[in-house]
Amino acid sequence: MKKIYYKKLIRDLIPVRITESNGKYLCKKLNQIDFKKELIKKVSEESIGVTKATNKKELISELGDLLDVIDEIKKHFKISAKEISSSRKNEFKRKGGFAKKLYLIWAEDTGYKSNERRNK
């Protein structure tokens, strides 16, 4: 049977599901440092799943996956709900919310640093 190389963090029951499907696999247990790195990478993977959802049911499932990863990150980096709440409030004061549904087409380069890559 053809091998597919995933090289990513998986949930605990995935090996069981592969075995139940008469498949073979190779996994390794990550150390704490690598686990934390892979958790951070998993946010991107799950976020992409959210963007690809085509209906409410899929969106709910993908958001649940994303929240599971976020909860795991909070646990392993010892981030409290209070810290998250405080950060959200500060960012809201600084940048506002999304009520106006604004979509930025372009802006002059004022030195503002955004999380997104800049495309021309």
N, C-alpha and C positions, 0 to 999 in steps of 0.2 A: 504494500500500500504506500502511496506517495506521502512524504513528510511535509508538513507545513511548519515553518519556523516562526513562532510568535514572539519570543523574547520579551515577555511582558509579565507584570504582576497579574495573578489570577485569583479568583475566589476559591475558598477551601474545598468546595465540592466539585470543582471542575474535573479533577482527576478521576473521581468516582463516575462521573457522567461519561468520560472518555472510555473507561473500562467497561461500563455497562453497554457501550456501543461497540464492544469488541475491538477497541482501538488500543494502541500502545502510545506511550508518552514518556518524556523525560522532564523532570522537574528538579529544582534544587531549592533548598531552604535558604532564604536571604538572611544575612546578619542585619543588625539594627540600622547601621549606616546605609546599606544598600536598600533596605526596606523603605526607609524614609525617602530616599531619592526616587524609588519606583512609585511610591504613593503620590508624590508631587507630579510625576509624569502621567500618572493615571487620571489626574484631573483633566488634562488635555484630551485624553482618549474619551473619557465620559462626556466632556463638553461637546466634542464632535458628534457623539451620539445624539445629544440634545438637538444640535443643529440639523441633523438628518431625519428627525422624527417627522412623520407625515400626518399624524392624527393625534388626538388627545390621549388615547390609550398608550401609544408609543412614547409620547412626551412625558406622561406620568411615569412610565417605566424608566426612561432615561434620566429624568430628574431624580428619581429614587436612587438609581445607581450613583449619580453624581453626589447626592447628599450622603450616601454611605461612605464614599471616599473622603469627603470633607470631614465627616465625623471621625473617621479613622485618623486623618491628619491631625485634627484637634487633639485626639487622645495621645498620639505618639509625640507630638510637639508640646504637649501640656498647655494647650490654649483653651482658656475658659470661655464660656458663653458670654460672660461679662466683658472680656477683652474684645470679643467679636462685636458685641453690641456697641461698645464705646467707639470702636473704629468705624463702624457703620454710621453712627451719629456724627462723628467728625467729618467723614467723607461727604455726608449729606449736607452739612453746613458749608463745606468747602466747594462742592461741585453741584449740589442739588440732587433732584430725583429724575424721574422720567415722565412726569405728568404732561409735559409740553410735547412729547413725542418728537423731539428735535433730531435731525439727521444732518451731520456735518459733511458738507461736500468738500470744502477746502478752507484753509486758514493760512495766514502768513506765519512764517516761522518766527515765533517770539521767544523760543527757547523752552517752551512748555514741554515737559516730558510725559508722554503717554505710554500706556502698556502696548499699544498696537504698533506694528511696523508702518513706516511711512511709504506709501506708493505714489508715484508720480502719474 
